[in-house]
Amino acid sequence: MPDASSKKSVVAFLSGKMPFWVYGFYLHVIAGFIATAAHYFVMFVLIRLGMTGLLASLNFA
């Protein structure tokens, strides 16, 4: 069962009453998850199409 402090922090986050650096950190973490998911998705597709794992995991950006 979540305690009151974790519920309060979620409410503070959703209402925009968190410090700016915490909000920026959350955005950084979310962007990292999205970028990692996109990388693994592209790598999975390329491997399924017959490319080797090493070539499929290279980042040309």
Buried (B, 14 or more C-beta within 10 A) or exposed (E): EEEEEEEEEEEEEEEEEBEEEEEEEEEEEEEEEEEEEEBEEEBEEBBEEEBEEEEBBEEEE
